[in-house]
């Protein structure tokens, strides 16, 4: 019985070793095949993080507000307790010289992300919370299937209209998600007359330097053809809504239209490992 058990154990190990070798060879062959096929290999390699790499280390460190954010976030009430406007104004007073300035005095323009007009209940909870807190907001009417420049022009009109409903300057907060952040920052660079209207810009998960998915789609013939046809023929959108987010297009736009970061408080939220 002992000899049989040992033989089975030895045979099992031999089979496992041979299987591992064959799987490794298969993986190598698949990687080689994918790398040789322009429609399968990733084109974003080496592009991801280019904007951060162009900044000096000391500048990048100064711009990283992660520690400050965690400290402020930790000072808020527990997540199981409803957040009140009184708690916000006590814990997070606005850093403005105007003693009468408050969170309720501001106007909030929510700028949606790519293709999100097709998302059921998109931002519904956020809008519900804004209403509960008594914060005055407008959900932007930009077409989430259109290009950055197209939406930037639309946002210009919305910001000016919203600012006209408030007293004083610097009253509009742009709260942006995904591509909406690219649309909003483009509006401020293309139309500098908007800057006096803006109190702050907040972007969440916005691909300011480009999107790996968009970049790969832009450089693969088959996937690009399928995705662009679906976007234009089925959704009646613009292919540039996606192509504008490729790394080379974002780099070209940022080189040509530098964002006025010193003119308006701006913070970008992103989750990453």
Rosetta blueprint (number, residue, H / E / L):
1 X L
2 X H
3 X H
4 X H
5 X H
6 X H
7 X H
8 X H
9 X H
10 X H
11 X H
12 X H
13 X H
14 X H
15 X H
16 X H
17 X H
18 X H
19 X H
20 X H
21 X H
22 X H
23 X H
24 X H
25 X H
26 X H
27 X H
28 X H
29 X H
30 X H
31 X H
32 X H
33 X H
34 X H
35 X H
36 X H
37 X L
38 X L
39 X L
40 X L
41 X L
42 X L
43 X L
44 X L
45 X L
46 X L
47 X L
48 X L
49 X L
50 X H
51 X H
52 X H
53 X H
54 X L
55 X L
56 X L
57 X H
58 X H
59 X H
60 X H
61 X H
62 X H
63 X H
64 X L
65 X L
66 X H
67 X H
68 X H
69 X H
70 X H
71 X H
72 X H
73 X H
74 X H
75 X L
76 X L
77 X L
78 X L
79 X L
80 X L
81 X L
82 X L
83 X L
84 X L
85 X H
86 X H
87 X H
88 X H
89 X H
90 X H
91 X H
92 X L
93 X L
94 X L
95 X L
96 X L
97 X L
98 X L
99 X L
100 X L
101 X L
102 X L
103 X H
104 X H
105 X H
106 X L
107 X E
108 X E
109 X E
110 X E
111 X E
112 X L
113 X L
114 X L
115 X L
116 X H
117 X H
118 X H
119 X L
120 X L
121 X L
122 X L
123 X L
124 X H
125 X H
126 X H
127 X H
128 X H
129 X H
130 X H
131 X H
132 X H
133 X H
134 X L
135 X L
136 X E
137 X E
138 X E
139 X E
140 X L
141 X L
142 X L
143 X L
144 X L
145 X L
146 X L
147 X L
148 X H
149 X H
150 X H
151 X H
152 X H
153 X H
154 X H
155 X H
156 X H
157 X H
158 X H
159 X H
160 X H
161 X H
162 X H
163 X H
164 X H
165 X L
166 X L
167 X L
168 X L
169 X L
170 X L
171 X L
172 X E
173 X E
174 X E
175 X E
176 X E
177 X E
178 X L
179 X H
180 X H
181 X H
182 X H
183 X H
184 X H
185 X H
186 X H
187 X H
188 X H
189 X H
190 X H
191 X L
192 X H
193 X H
194 X H
195 X H
196 X H
197 X H
198 X E
199 X E
200 X E
201 X E
202 X E
203 X E
204 X E
205 X L
206 X L
207 X L
208 X L
209 X L
210 X L
211 X L
212 X H
213 X H
214 X H
215 X H
216 X H
217 X H
218 X H
219 X L
220 X L
221 X H
222 X H
223 X H
224 X H
225 X H
226 X H
227 X H
228 X H
229 X H
230 X H
231 X H
232 X H
233 X H
234 X H
235 X L
236 X L
237 X L
238 X L
239 X L
240 X H
241 X H
242 X H
243 X H
244 X L
245 X L
246 X L
247 X H
248 X H
249 X H
250 X H
251 X H
252 X H
253 X H
254 X H
255 X H
256 X H
257 X L
258 X L
259 X L
260 X L
261 X L
262 X L
263 X L
264 X L
265 X L
266 X E
267 X E
268 X E
269 X E
270 X L
271 X L
272 X L
273 X L
